[in-house]
């Protein structure tokens, strides 16, 4: 079986987080969407279909995958990056004989097609080509899946995270040796500790509602309280924090203060006091001391989020913020419910609006918004990567330059000006 994982126009709903990555690199539960799909499908071979500007960075990150193939022999299973892995029909569709296409609304969810049709839909390259899903319309044996067969909005990642962690983690077969000053409330098998984990005294783990995974090389400092289900990746540090259920903390992340139902991608920092809840934080973000987001309106009403230039009612009372890669927040930054912060932006004071990429935002302290120069953003990324012993690559720099170009119009519409921010 040859599996082809694609991203379609749904990835636009996840901007600005998906400006710098294909949709299948978004985190859900303990791993990226791609890894969840591969674990479920177990293909003999797989390829990835991405927007053309993401091809270099995707090829760098996925060296063993064929990216944007032009020709594939034999039948091909196309599968949407946003497919729900808890979809009851998924297993039977993956094993289904014969050709079929299955739609969720107007979006292709999964299809098994001949190499001839696969070749037709792969031209032009890149799955973001106009009317990609429509190329499968009218194909024999067309199936209809429910609208919620695909993850359509970023707040759904947060909503699904706790159950996904539970589904992806297996109980520990070894009773964890945590020392006499560490408390486990609930099944001890629910605390899963990998190699070289350090747990200082007076930490509290609550596994009554779900497991807690701590990846190899990670450290839990004193007076930390973690309520499962929670996933903590490799070489991360929890700094006397309160970690609520449904939280994923990626590799090489520092977290302090209070976090609840939030996904942190790798290499980001929230080392100080402050609250982050019901949010998604990209890679290489640094949240300054006391940075806090709201995830609940004073009215207890549902939160509306700007998607593709319009407002979408999330139909959820709790929605936090969506913070892209390389974002920096100053001390005492406060982000209102449902707000998005673009790639490489800097924020000061209260965030009352969605912030375009490459923007210094300081509306609440009396300044206009200034553009972050592209060379300045590249240099800041290089410095932060260097602090983690990561070498900035040509692909990293080229990606920032391309996203800077792509988002110029958005900055213009928002009144962002060129010049030096007053300091």
C-alpha positions, 0 to 999 in steps of 0.5 A: 500500500502506498499512502499519500498524506496531503494538506488541502485548503483547511490548512488556511484555517490554522494560519498563522501556525501553519505558515511555517509547517505543513498541516501534518506537522501540527501536534495532537496528543503525543505526536504530530498528525503525520505520525498518528496517521502512519501509526494507524495506517502502517503503510509500506510506502508513503509520500507527502503533498505540501504547498510548493514554498514548504517543500524545502523545509519539509524535505529537510525535516522528512528525509525519508519521505517522497515529497510532492511526487509526480508519478506513483505506481499502483493504487494510492490511498490519499489521506487528509492530514486533518482526518480524525484518527478516532473516526469509526470508519477509518480502519475499514476504509484503510483496508477497503478493497477497490477504488473509492473516494470519501468526502467530509463536506467539500473536503476529500477525507480519504480515497483509494484511486488508480495510479492514472487518477493519482497522476492527474490530480498531482499536476500541478504539484502541491495539494494547495492547487485550486480545486484539489478536492474537486478533482476527485468528484464524480469518481466511482463509488463516492462516499460521504462522511460526517463534517466532523470526520476532519479537524477543521479549526485550531481549537479542535486540536485543544478539545481533542488533546486529552482523549488523544493522549489517553488513547496513545499512551499505554500504562507503565509496566514498571512501578516508577521509583520517584522517592519518598517526597513525591506523591502519585494520586491515582494508579502508579502505572499511570506515571510513565517515566522514560530514561534519565528523568529527574524528579525533585522532591515535593512533586505531585502527580494526579493520574486519576483521570489519565496518564502522565508521560515524562520523556527521557532527559526531562526534569521536574522541579520541586512543588510541581503539580501535574494532573493527567492526561499530560504528555511531556516530551524529551529534555524538557524542564517543568519549573515548579509549575501547575500543569492541567489536564489535556496538556502536551509539552514538546521536546526541549520546552521550559514551562513554569507558572500555570498551564491548562489544556495547551499544546506547546510545540518544541523548543519554546519557553514559558519559564516564568509565572503567568497563565496559558490555557486552551492554547496552541504555542508554536516552536521557538516562541518565548513568553516573557514573565507574567505573560497570560492569556484569557480563555474565557469571556466575562460574559461566558459567551462563545468565543469568535475567532477570525478565520480567512478574513471572517469571524467564526463562532467556535461554539466553545466557551473556552478558547485561548490563543494561537501563537505562531513560531518565533513569537516573543512576548515582553513581561506582563503581556496579556492576550485576549480570548481567541486571538492569534499572533503571527510568525516572528511577532513581538508583543507588548502590553494587552493584545486586543487584536489578531497580530500579523506576522513580523509585527511589533504590537504595542497598541495598549502602551501608546505606540503604533505597530512596527514591522519586524525587519526580515534580517532582524527576525532571522538573526533573532531565530539564529540566536535562540537556536544557538542557545539550544545548540541547534544550527540555523539552516538555509531552509530555516532562513529561506522559509522566514523570508518567504513567509515575510513576503506572503504576509506583507499585504496583511501588515499593510491592511493592519497599518503596520509601519516600517521603522524602528520601535521606540526603545 
